[in-house]
Amino acid sequence: MTNQQTNPTALDRMFHALADPSRRAVVERLVQGPATVGELAKPLDMAMPTVLQHLRVLESSGLIRTEKAGRVRTCRLEPQALASAQGWIDRLRAEWEARLDRLDAYLQTLQESDHGPQ
């Protein structure tokens, strides 16, 4: 993990994209490997224009990349985008774990002082 700050605007776009269950389903599918727009749309209960709109949100967030070959558009997951979100989450987790460790140490000292020699 680096100490670099994650771009807040990019992080906002990513979490906005992941806030929708249909977009999360697309990301989960793309974890398995690249897929065409048709393959991604098949399990979703929505019209193709709506699917395309969701894909545009995912692409603008940097989570996916699309390529067109002839009439077929293929989508791929961009793992580095997820890594930046994971880095942000890891930094917060480390901060909270340190706070909880300090609280635990403080509670231990209180408990020891209550049960110490009399």
MMTF fields as JSON, N, C-alpha, C and O atoms, coordinates in Angstrom:
{
  "mmtfVersion": "1.0.0",
  "mmtfProducer": "UNKNOWN",
  "numBonds": 471,
  "numAtoms": 472,
  "numGroups": 118,
  "numChains": 1,
  "numModels": 1,
  "chainsPerModel": [1],
  "groupsPerChain": [118],
  "chainIdList": ["A"],
  "bondAtomList": [4, 2, 8, 6, 12, 10, 16, 14, 20, 18, 24, 22, 28, 26, 32, 30, 36, 34, 40, 38, 44, 42, 48, 46, 52, 50, 56, 54, 60, 58, 64, 62, 68, 66, 72, 70, 76, 74, 80, 78, 84, 82, 88, 86, 92, 90, 96, 94, 100, 98, 104, 102, 108, 106, 112, 110, 116, 114, 120, 118, 124, 122, 128, 126, 132, 130, 136, 134, 140, 138, 144, 142, 148, 146, 152, 150, 156, 154, 160, 158, 164, 162, 168, 166, 172, 170, 176, 174, 180, 178, 184, 182, 188, 186, 192, 190, 196, 194, 200, 198, 204, 202, 208, 206, 212, 210, 216, 214, 220, 218, 224, 222, 228, 226, 232, 230, 236, 234, 240, 238, 244, 242, 248, 246, 252, 250, 256, 254, 260, 258, 264, 262, 268, 266, 272, 270, 276, 274, 280, 278, 284, 282, 288, 286, 292, 290, 296, 294, 300, 298, 304, 302, 308, 306, 312, 310, 316, 314, 320, 318, 324, 322, 328, 326, 332, 330, 336, 334, 340, 338, 344, 342, 348, 346, 352, 350, 356, 354, 360, 358, 364, 362, 368, 366, 372, 370, 376, 374, 380, 378, 384, 382, 388, 386, 392, 390, 396, 394, 400, 398, 404, 402, 408, 406, 412, 410, 416, 414, 420, 418, 424, 422, 428, 426, 432, 430, 436, 434, 440, 438, 444, 442, 448, 446, 452, 450, 456, 454, 460, 458, 464, 462, 468, 466],
  "bondOrderList": [1, 1, 1, 1, 1, 1, 1, 1, 1, 1, 1, 1, 1, 1, 1, 1, 1, 1, 1, 1, 1, 1, 1, 1, 1, 1, 1, 1, 1, 1, 1, 1, 1, 1, 1, 1, 1, 1, 1, 1, 1, 1, 1, 1, 1, 1, 1, 1, 1, 1, 1, 1, 1, 1, 1, 1, 1, 1, 1, 1, 1, 1, 1, 1, 1, 1, 1, 1, 1, 1, 1, 1, 1, 1, 1, 1, 1, 1, 1, 1, 1, 1, 1, 1, 1, 1, 1, 1, 1, 1, 1, 1, 1, 1, 1, 1, 1, 1, 1, 1, 1, 1, 1, 1, 1, 1, 1, 1, 1, 1, 1, 1, 1, 1, 1, 1, 1],
  "groupList": [{"groupName": "MET", "atomNameList": ["N", "CA", "C", "O"], "elementList": ["N", "C", "C", "O"], "formalChargeList": [0, 0, 0, 0], "bondAtomList": [1, 0, 2, 1, 3, 2], "bondOrderList": [1, 1, 2], "singleLetterCode": "M", "chemCompType": "L-PEPTIDE LINKING"}, {"groupName": "THR", "atomNameList": ["N", "CA", "C", "O"], "elementList": ["N", "C", "C", "O"], "formalChargeList": [0, 0, 0, 0], "bondAtomList": [1, 0, 2, 1, 3, 2], "bondOrderList": [1, 1, 2], "singleLetterCode": "T", "chemCompType": "L-PEPTIDE LINKING"}, {"groupName": "ASN", "atomNameList": ["N", "CA", "C", "O"], "elementList": ["N", "C", "C", "O"], "formalChargeList": [0, 0, 0, 0], "bondAtomList": [1, 0, 2, 1, 3, 2], "bondOrderList": [1, 1, 2], "singleLetterCode": "N", "chemCompType": "L-PEPTIDE LINKING"}, {"groupName": "GLN", "atomNameList": ["N", "CA", "C", "O"], "elementList": ["N", "C", "C", "O"], "formalChargeList": [0, 0, 0, 0], "bondAtomList": [1, 0, 2, 1, 3, 2], "bondOrderList": [1, 1, 2], "singleLetterCode": "Q", "chemCompType": "L-PEPTIDE LINKING"}, {"groupName": "PRO", "atomNameList": ["N", "CA", "C", "O"], "elementList": ["N", "C", "C", "O"], "formalChargeList": [0, 0, 0, 0], "bondAtomList": [1, 0, 2, 1, 3, 2], "bondOrderList": [1, 1, 2], "singleLetterCode": "P", "chemCompType": "L-PEPTIDE LINKING"}, {"groupName": "ALA", "atomNameList": ["N", "CA", "C", "O"], "elementList": ["N", "C", "C", "O"], "formalChargeList": [0, 0, 0, 0], "bondAtomList": [1, 0, 2, 1, 3, 2], "bondOrderList": [1, 1, 2], "singleLetterCode": "A", "chemCompType": "L-PEPTIDE LINKING"}, {"groupName": "LEU", "atomNameList": ["N", "CA", "C", "O"], "elementList": ["N", "C", "C", "O"], "formalChargeList": [0, 0, 0, 0], "bondAtomList": [1, 0, 2, 1, 3, 2], "bondOrderList": [1, 1, 2], "singleLetterCode": "L", "chemCompType": "L-PEPTIDE LINKING"}, {"groupName": "ASP", "atomNameList": ["N", "CA", "C", "O"], "elementList": ["N", "C", "C", "O"], "formalChargeList": [0, 0, 0, 0], "bondAtomList": [1, 0, 2, 1, 3, 2], "bondOrderList": [1, 1, 2], "singleLetterCode": "D", "chemCompType": "L-PEPTIDE LINKING"}, {"groupName": "ARG", "atomNameList": ["N", "CA", "C", "O"], "elementList": ["N", "C", "C", "O"], "formalChargeList": [0, 0, 0, 0], "bondAtomList": [1, 0, 2, 1, 3, 2], "bondOrderList": [1, 1, 2], "singleLetterCode": "R", "chemCompType": "L-PEPTIDE LINKING"}, {"groupName": "PHE", "atomNameList": ["N", "CA", "C", "O"], "elementList": ["N", "C", "C", "O"], "formalChargeList": [0, 0, 0, 0], "bondAtomList": [1, 0, 2, 1, 3, 2], "bondOrderList": [1, 1, 2], "singleLetterCode": "F", "chemCompType": "L-PEPTIDE LINKING"}, {"groupName": "HIS", "atomNameList": ["N", "CA", "C", "O"], "elementList": ["N", "C", "C", "O"], "formalChargeList": [0, 0, 0, 0], "bondAtomList": [1, 0, 2, 1, 3, 2], "bondOrderList": [1, 1, 2], "singleLetterCode": "H", "chemCompType": "L-PEPTIDE LINKING"}, {"groupName": "SER", "atomNameList": ["N", "CA", "C", "O"], "elementList": ["N", "C", "C", "O"], "formalChargeList": [0, 0, 0, 0], "bondAtomList": [1, 0, 2, 1, 3, 2], "bondOrderList": [1, 1, 2], "singleLetterCode": "S", "chemCompType": "L-PEPTIDE LINKING"}, {"groupName": "VAL", "atomNameList": ["N", "CA", "C", "O"], "elementList": ["N", "C", "C", "O"], "formalChargeList": [0, 0, 0, 0], "bondAtomList": [1, 0, 2, 1, 3, 2], "bondOrderList": [1, 1, 2], "singleLetterCode": "V", "chemCompType": "L-PEPTIDE LINKING"}, {"groupName": "GLU", "atomNameList": ["N", "CA", "C", "O"], "elementList": ["N", "C", "C", "O"], "formalChargeList": [0, 0, 0, 0], "bondAtomList": [1, 0, 2, 1, 3, 2], "bondOrderList": [1, 1, 2], "singleLetterCode": "E", "chemCompType": "L-PEPTIDE LINKING"}, {"groupName": "GLY", "atomNameList": ["N", "CA", "C", "O"], "elementList": ["N", "C", "C", "O"], "formalChargeList": [0, 0, 0, 0], "bondAtomList": [1, 0, 2, 1, 3, 2], "bondOrderList": [1, 1, 2], "singleLetterCode": "G", "chemCompType": "PEPTIDE LINKING"}, {"groupName": "LYS", "atomNameList": ["N", "CA", "C", "O"], "elementList": ["N", "C", "C", "O"], "formalChargeList": [0, 0, 0, 0], "bondAtomList": [1, 0, 2, 1, 3, 2], "bondOrderList": [1, 1, 2], "singleLetterCode": "K", "chemCompType": "L-PEPTIDE LINKING"}, {"groupName": "ILE", "atomNameList": ["N", "CA", "C", "O"], "elementList": ["N", "C", "C", "O"], "formalChargeList": [0, 0, 0, 0], "bondAtomList": [1, 0, 2, 1, 3, 2], "bondOrderList": [1, 1, 2], "singleLetterCode": "I", "chemCompType": "L-PEPTIDE LINKING"}, {"groupName": "CYS", "atomNameList": ["N", "CA", "C", "O"], "elementList": ["N", "C", "C", "O"], "formalChargeList": [0, 0, 0, 0], "bondAtomList": [1, 0, 2, 1, 3, 2], "bondOrderList": [1, 1, 2], "singleLetterCode": "C", "chemCompType": "L-PEPTIDE LINKING"}, {"groupName": "TRP", "atomNameList": ["N", "CA", "C", "O"], "elementList": ["N", "C", "C", "O"], "formalChargeList": [0, 0, 0, 0], "bondAtomList": [1, 0, 2, 1, 3, 2], "bondOrderList": [1, 1, 2], "singleLetterCode": "W", "chemCompType": "L-PEPTIDE LINKING"}, {"groupName": "TYR", "atomNameList": ["N", "CA", "C", "O"], "elementList": ["N", "C", "C", "O"], "formalChargeList": [0, 0, 0, 0], "bondAtomList": [1, 0, 2, 1, 3, 2], "bondOrderList": [1, 1, 2], "singleLetterCode": "Y", "chemCompType": "L-PEPTIDE LINKING"}],
  "groupTypeList": [0, 1, 2, 3, 3, 1, 2, 4, 1, 5, 6, 7, 8, 0, 9, 10, 5, 6, 5, 7, 4, 11, 8, 8, 5, 12, 12, 13, 8, 6, 12, 3, 14, 4, 5, 1, 12, 14, 13, 6, 5, 15, 4, 6, 7, 0, 5, 0, 4, 1, 12, 6, 3, 10, 6, 8, 12, 6, 13, 11, 11, 14, 6, 16, 8, 1, 13, 15, 5, 14, 8, 12, 8, 1, 17, 8, 6, 13, 4, 3, 5, 6, 5, 11, 5, 3, 14, 18, 16, 7, 8, 6, 8, 5, 13, 18, 13, 5, 8, 6, 7, 8, 6, 7, 5, 19, 6, 3, 1, 6, 3, 13, 11, 7, 10, 14, 4, 3],
  "groupIdList": [1, 2, 3, 4, 5, 6, 7, 8, 9, 10, 11, 12, 13, 14, 15, 16, 17, 18, 19, 20, 21, 22, 23, 24, 25, 26, 27, 28, 29, 30, 31, 32, 33, 34, 35, 36, 37, 38, 39, 40, 41, 42, 43, 44, 45, 46, 47, 48, 49, 50, 51, 52, 53, 54, 55, 56, 57, 58, 59, 60, 61, 62, 63, 64, 65, 66, 67, 68, 69, 70, 71, 72, 73, 74, 75, 76, 77, 78, 79, 80, 81, 82, 83, 84, 85, 86, 87, 88, 89, 90, 91, 92, 93, 94, 95, 96, 97, 98, 99, 100, 101, 102, 103, 104, 105, 106, 107, 108, 109, 110, 111, 112, 113, 114, 115, 116, 117, 118],
  "secStructList": [7, 7, 7, 7, 7, 7, 7, 2, 2, 2, 2, 2, 2, 2, 2, 2, 2, 2, 6, 1, 2, 2, 2, 2, 2, 2, 2, 2, 2, 2, 2, 6, 7, 7, 3, 3, 2, 2, 2, 2, 2, 6, 6, 1, 7, 1, 7, 2, 2, 2, 2, 2, 2, 2, 2, 2, 2, 2, 2, 2, 6, 6, 1, 3, 3, 3, 3, 3, 3, 6, 6, 3, 3, 3, 3, 3, 3, 7, 2, 2, 2, 2, 2, 2, 2, 2, 2, 2, 2, 2, 2, 2, 2, 2, 2, 2, 2, 2, 2, 2, 2, 2, 2, 2, 2, 2, 2, 2, 2, 2, 2, 2, 2, 2, 1, 1, 7, 7],
  "xCoordList": [0.84, 0.0, 0.879, 1.872, 0.521, 1.301, 0.668, -0.475, 1.413, 0.896, 0.245, -0.162, 0.141, -0.463, -1.945, -2.616, -2.44, -3.86, -4.586, -4.124, -5.728, -6.567, -7.308, -7.748, -7.447, -8.167, -9.613, -10.33, -10.069, -11.422, -12.505, -13.519, -12.312, -13.316, -13.43, -14.538, -12.311, -12.32, -12.943, -13.708, -12.622, -13.185, -14.698, -15.446, -15.142, -16.585, -17.285, -18.342, -16.696, -17.296, -17.346, -18.321, -16.294, -16.248, -17.315, -18.041, -17.411, -18.419, -19.834, -20.759, -20.002, -21.307, -21.647, -22.775, -20.677, -20.909, -21.237, -22.103, -20.559, -20.78, -22.018, -22.403, -22.638, -23.827, -25.039, -25.989, -25.018, -26.162, -25.981, -24.929, -27.007, -26.872, -26.661, -25.967, -27.234, -27.031, -25.585, -24.999, -25.019, -23.62, -22.685, -21.673, -23.024, -22.208, -22.277, -21.278, -23.451, -23.594, -22.707, -22.102, -22.632, -21.77, -20.305, -19.558, -19.899, -18.515, -18.223, -17.169, -19.154, -18.948, -18.801, -17.977, -19.59, -19.473, -18.12, -17.5, -17.66, -16.398, -15.182, -14.093, -15.349, -14.257, -13.88, -12.72, -14.85, -14.602, -13.848, -13.232, -13.888, -13.204, -14.03, -15.163, -13.469, -14.168, -15.499, -15.674, -16.436, -17.751, -18.276, -17.958, -19.082, -19.717, -20.874, -21.356, -21.308, -22.449, -23.673, -24.425, -23.869, -25.001, -24.945, -25.965, -23.758, -23.601, -23.88, -24.479, -23.446, -23.685, -25.157, -25.674, -25.823, -27.227, -28.165, -29.227, -27.783, -28.688, -29.302, -30.521, -28.518, -29.136, -29.842, -30.558, -29.643, -30.257, -31.66, -31.875, -32.584, -33.97, -34.202, -34.882, -33.609, -33.755, -33.503, -32.92, -33.952, -33.78, -32.307, -31.567, -31.895, -30.503, -30.02, -28.884, -30.832, -30.341, -29.998, -29.067, -30.746, -30.459, -29.16, -28.356, -28.959, -27.708, -26.533, -25.519, -26.665, -25.588, -25.303, -24.151, -26.344, -26.159, -25.359, -24.448, -25.695, -24.942, -23.485, -22.581, -23.258, -21.881, -21.106, -19.915, -21.776, -21.109, -20.695, -19.612, -21.558, -21.217, -20.001, -19.081, -20.002, -18.861, -17.582, -16.503, -17.712, -16.528, -16.016, -14.808, -16.919, -16.473, -15.861, -15.075, -16.22, -15.622, -14.243, -13.494, -13.912, -12.625, -12.655, -11.625, -13.824, -13.906, -13.842, -13.345, -14.349, -14.294, -13.742, -13.697, -13.325, -12.87, -13.635, -13.821, -14.077, -14.774, -13.979, -13.299, -14.083, -13.43, -14.437, -15.22, -14.413, -15.329, -14.534, -13.568, -14.963, -14.373, -15.522, -16.294, -15.624, -16.764, -18.034, -18.133, -18.999, -20.265, -20.326, -21.349, -19.238, -19.229, -18.435, -17.272, -19.074, -18.41, -18.138, -19.047, -16.867, -16.441, -16.009, -15.346, -16.396, -16.055, -15.06, -15.128, -14.139, -13.129, -13.056, -13.219, -12.811, -12.625, -11.252, -10.286, -11.163, -9.892, -9.505, -9.901, -8.743, -8.45, -7.747, -7.916, -6.968, -6.255, -7.231, -6.935, -8.383, -9.39, -9.881, -10.04, -10.117, -10.541, -9.417, -9.683, -8.186, -7.052, -6.986, -6.621, -7.331, -7.3, -8.379, -8.143, -9.553, -10.604, -10.169, -10.395, -9.545, -9.067, -8.018, -7.998, -7.145, -6.142, -6.78, -6.328, -7.817, -8.532, -9.169, -9.075, -9.811, -10.444, -9.387, -9.597, -8.264, -7.189, -6.647, -6.372, -6.491, -6.005, -6.988, -6.577, -8.283, -9.279, -9.285, -9.367, -9.199, -9.183, -7.992, -8.139, -6.821, -5.622, -5.798, -5.407, -6.379, -6.598, -7.557, -7.303, -8.636, -9.605, -9.05, -9.336, -8.269, -7.668, -6.704, -6.65, -5.941, -5.028, -5.823, -5.428, -6.935, -7.761, -8.337, -8.354, -8.802, -9.357, -8.284, -8.552, -7.081, -5.967, -5.667, -5.438, -5.667, -5.426, -6.548, -6.283, -7.788, -8.913, -8.779, -9.007, -8.408, -8.233, -7.142, -7.311, -6.027, -4.943, -5.407, -5.077, -6.157, -6.679, -7.633, -7.554, -8.525, -9.461, -8.719, -9.118, -7.645, -6.834, -6.228, -6.223, -5.718, -5.121, -6.182, -5.912, -7.374, -8.461, -8.817, -9.02, -8.892, -9.247, -8.158, -8.461, -6.9, -5.793, -5.783, -5.479, -6.103, -6.116, -7.271, -7.162, -8.382, -9.508, -9.208, -9.747, -8.363, -8.079, -6.648, -6.172, -5.978, -4.592, -4.494, -5.499, -3.28, -3.065, -3.783, -3.89, -4.282, -5.06, -4.406, -4.92],
  "yCoordList": [-1.181, 0.0, 1.236, 1.296, 2.218, 3.445, 4.489, 4.342, 5.543, 6.634, 7.706, 8.747, 7.467, 8.45, 8.583, 7.611, 9.803, 10.047, 9.599, 9.839, 8.945, 8.564, 9.806, 10.614, 9.96, 11.088, 11.025, 10.088, 12.024, 11.948, 11.921, 11.244, 12.634, 12.641, 11.263, 10.781, 10.634, 9.285, 8.298, 7.421, 8.435, 7.551, 7.754, 6.786, 8.993, 9.277, 8.618, 8.007, 8.741, 8.123, 6.608, 5.972, 6.037, 4.586, 4.102, 3.153, 4.745, 4.314, 4.589, 3.832, 5.663, 5.909, 4.78, 4.287, 4.373, 3.285, 1.988, 1.233, 1.724, 0.479, 0.522, -0.5, 1.676, 1.795, 1.103, 0.782, 0.872, 0.257, -1.262, -1.735, -2.035, -3.497, -4.08, -5.087, -3.479, -3.989, -3.789, -4.662, -2.648, -2.399, -3.307, -3.768, -3.566, -4.51, -5.906, -6.626, -6.29, -7.594, -7.673, -8.71, -6.587, -6.553, -6.705, -7.472, -5.98, -6.071, -7.501, -8.057, -8.086, -9.458, -10.424, -11.338, -10.22, -11.08, -10.89, -11.857, -9.637, -9.355, -9.846, -9.953, -10.142, -10.745, -12.087, -12.495, -12.769, -14.063, -13.917, -14.875, -12.733, -12.503, -11.585, -11.245, -11.182, -10.282, -10.874, -12.092, -9.976, -10.407, -9.371, -8.185, -9.841, -8.913, -8.214, -8.667, -7.107, -6.374, -7.286, -7.261, -8.084, -9.012, -10.017, -10.316, -10.539, -11.496, -10.833, -11.438, -9.6, -8.876, -8.52, -8.505, -8.236, -7.824, -8.989, -8.803, -10.178, -11.339, -11.547, -11.689, -11.572, -11.824, -10.602, -10.729, -9.44, -8.215, -8.047, -8.234, -7.699, -7.519, -6.048, -5.315, -5.636, -4.246, -4.138, -5.028, -3.044, -2.793, -2.513, -2.039, -2.808, -2.612, -1.166, -0.979, -0.132, 1.233, 1.471, 2.213, 0.844, 0.986, 0.264, 0.773, -0.914, -1.651, -0.803, -0.693, -0.217, 0.613, 1.821, 2.225, 2.387, 3.519, 3.066, 3.769, 1.903, 1.377, 1.134, 1.434, 0.597, 0.351, 1.655, 1.708, 2.713, 4.021, 4.542, 5.107, 4.354, 4.795, 4.018, 4.599, 2.714, 1.897, 2.291, 2.329, 2.58, 2.965, 4.342, 4.545, 5.279, 6.623, 6.615, 7.498, 5.622, 5.509, 4.857, 4.891, 4.262, 3.592, 2.135, 1.462, 1.629, 0.236, -0.758, -1.873, -0.348, -1.243, -0.497, 0.733, -1.269, -0.734, -1.493, -2.704, -0.797, -1.467, -1.314, -0.312, -2.342, -2.331, -2.816, -3.726, -2.209, -2.619, -3.249, -2.672, -4.451, -5.143, -5.5, -6.42, -4.768, -4.953, -4.493, -3.342, -5.384, -5.041, -5.504, -5.336, -6.087, -6.658, -5.756, -5.442, -5.349, -4.558, -5.477, -6.11, -5.535, -6.392, -5.52, -4.498, -5.942, -5.207, -6.018, -7.245, -5.292, -5.9, -5.113, -3.892, -5.824, -5.19, -4.536, -5.073, -3.401, -2.716, -2.893, -2.083, -3.929, -4.236, -3.107, -2.978, -2.292, -1.207, -0.213, 0.373, -0.022, 0.884, 0.347, 1.102, -0.946, -1.551, -1.472, -1.336, -1.556, -1.474, -0.111, -0.022, 0.953, 2.282, 2.395, 3.003, 1.822, 1.817, 0.97, 1.344, -0.172, -1.035, -0.319, -0.457, 0.447, 1.207, 2.206, 2.357, 2.882, 3.852, 3.128, 3.596, 1.995, 1.22, 0.709, 0.748, 0.234, -0.268, 0.825, 0.573, 2.046, 3.149, 3.438, 3.651, 3.448, 3.684, 2.549, 2.787, 1.318, 0.168, 0.252, 0.016, 0.583, 0.675, 1.749, 1.555, 2.868, 3.945, 3.49, 3.731, 2.847, 2.396, 1.257, 1.187, 0.372, -0.692, -0.117, -0.6, 0.909, 1.555, 2.215, 2.136, 2.862, 3.47, 2.417, 2.604, 1.318, 0.252, -0.402, -0.793, -0.521, -1.068, -0.151, -0.63, 1.17, 2.119, 2.034, 2.08, 1.91, 1.772, 0.494, 0.498, -0.604, -1.871, -1.755, -2.232, -1.121, -0.941, -0.1, -0.408, 0.941, 1.796, 1.011, 1.113, 0.234, -0.567, -1.614, -1.916, -2.165, -3.124, -2.456, -3.034, -1.236, -0.546, -0.234, -0.32, 0.123, 0.374, -0.909, -0.894, -2.003, -3.281, -3.714, -4.216, -3.52, -3.901, -3.037, -3.533, -1.761, -0.879, -1.222, -1.024, -1.737, -2.153, -3.456, -3.692, -4.306, -5.623, -5.703, -6.796, -4.59, -4.574, -4.848, -5.101, -4.795, -5.067, -4.04, -2.868, -4.522, -3.637, -3.488, -2.779],
  "zCoordList": [0.0, 0.0, 0.0, 0.725, -0.807, -0.868, 0.025, 0.458, 0.3, 1.101, 0.244, 0.759, -1.045, -1.929, -1.622, -1.276, -1.754, -1.577, -2.829, -3.944, -2.642, -3.768, -4.233, -3.415, -5.537, -6.104, -5.628, -5.979, -4.819, -4.265, -5.346, -5.178, -6.433, -7.491, -8.131, -8.371, -8.404, -8.982, -8.002, -8.404, -6.733, -5.72, -5.614, -5.475, -5.679, -5.658, -6.84, -6.68, -8.026, -9.225, -9.083, -9.482, -8.515, -8.369, -7.386, -7.679, -6.232, -5.261, -5.767, -5.47, -6.525, -7.145, -8.107, -8.121, -8.906, -9.867, -9.139, -9.581, -8.039, -7.31, -6.416, -5.849, -6.285, -5.437, -6.041, -5.327, -7.339, -8.015, -8.093, -8.521, -7.68, -7.706, -9.105, -9.248, -10.122, -11.482, -11.924, -12.565, -11.584, -11.946, -11.156, -11.683, -9.885, -9.117, -9.729, -9.751, -10.226, -10.88, -12.121, -12.391, -12.866, -14.054, -13.63, -14.239, -12.596, -12.118, -11.65, -11.962, -10.907, -10.438, -11.619, -11.578, -12.658, -13.842, -14.515, -14.959, -14.59, -15.272, -14.489, -15.052, -13.211, -12.443, -13.075, -13.018, -13.674, -14.314, -15.63, -16.098, -16.23, -17.495, -18.383, -18.043, -19.523, -20.434, -20.896, -20.948, -21.229, -21.711, -22.687, -22.595, -23.621, -24.558, -23.857, -22.818, -24.441, -23.895, -23.837, -22.863, -24.873, -24.893, -23.757, -23.135, -23.486, -22.38, -21.038, -20.15, -20.898, -19.647, -19.471, -18.354, -20.583, -20.527, -20.249, -19.656, -20.67, -20.592, -19.204, -19.118, -18.104, -16.801, -16.196, -15.203, -16.783, -16.256, -16.837, -18.035, -15.996, -16.427, -16.782, -16.063, -17.929, -18.356, -19.852, -20.471, -20.406, -21.838, -22.142, -21.28, -23.362, -23.78, -23.577, -23.141, -23.874, -23.616, -22.139, -21.825, -21.251, -19.82, -19.466, -18.685, -20.038, -19.821, -20.307, -19.617, -21.47, -22.023, -21.136, -20.977, -20.566, -19.65, -18.419, -17.981, -17.865, -16.72, -17.098, -16.318, -18.279, -18.718, -18.878, -18.573, -19.356, -19.472, -18.099, -17.95, -17.09, -15.729, -15.226, -14.65, -15.444, -15.008, -15.739, -15.146, -17.024, -17.792, -17.372, -17.256, -17.146, -16.741, -15.342, -15.0, -14.536, -13.2, -13.257, -12.28, -14.405, -14.552, -14.152, -14.195, -13.761, -13.329, -14.477, -14.317, -15.64, -16.795, -17.995, -18.022, -18.986, -20.268, -21.333, -21.221, -22.36, -23.456, -24.736, -24.956, -25.581, -26.888, -27.905, -27.635, -29.067, -30.12, -31.253, -31.752, -31.65, -32.793, -33.724, -33.454, -34.812, -35.709, -35.018, -34.593, -34.906, -34.249, -32.798, -32.134, -32.306, -30.959, -30.019, -30.274, -28.941, -27.906, -26.721, -26.182, -26.327, -25.216, -24.047, -24.225, -22.851, -21.629, -20.805, -20.733, -20.19, -19.323, -18.023, -18.009, -16.941, -15.647, -15.597, -16.139, -14.962, -14.748, -13.276, -12.439, -12.951, -11.551, -10.802, -9.589, -11.495, -10.827, -10.199, -9.158, -10.82, -10.254, -8.914, -7.955, -8.854, -7.59, -6.555, -5.361, -7.0, -6.08, -5.412, -4.24, -6.13, -5.508, -4.433, -3.389, -4.672, -3.645, -2.46, -1.31, -2.737, -1.662, -0.828, 0.396, -1.48, -0.75, 0.201, 1.336, -0.246, 0.593, 1.786, 2.92, 1.525, 2.588, 3.571, 4.783, 3.057, 3.922, 4.836, 6.009, 4.303, 5.14, 6.269, 7.41, 5.96, 7.011, 8.026, 9.231, 7.539, 8.446, 9.387, 10.587, 8.87, 9.706, 10.778, 11.929, 10.398, 11.37, 12.471, 13.651, 12.098, 13.099, 13.946, 15.141, 13.356, 14.151, 15.178, 16.309, 14.802, 15.749, 16.879, 18.043, 16.541, 17.581, 18.525, 19.742, 17.957, 18.787, 19.651, 20.787, 19.121, 19.912, 21.101, 22.212, 20.869, 21.96, 22.996, 24.198, 22.545, 23.468, 24.282, 25.492, 23.621, 24.316, 25.384, 26.506, 25.028, 25.994, 27.179, 28.324, 26.919, 27.981, 28.886, 30.111, 28.287, 29.079, 29.906, 31.031, 29.354, 30.116, 31.347, 32.434, 31.172, 32.328, 33.376, 34.574, 32.944, 33.9, 34.643, 35.858, 33.921, 34.527, 35.513, 36.595, 35.136, 36.028, 37.268, 38.352, 37.146, 38.317, 39.252, 40.462, 38.703, 39.535, 40.259, 41.34, 39.693, 40.252, 40.816, 41.123, 40.949, 41.406, 42.898, 43.562, 43.415, 44.86, 45.7, 45.341, 46.85, 47.727, 49.055, 49.92]
}
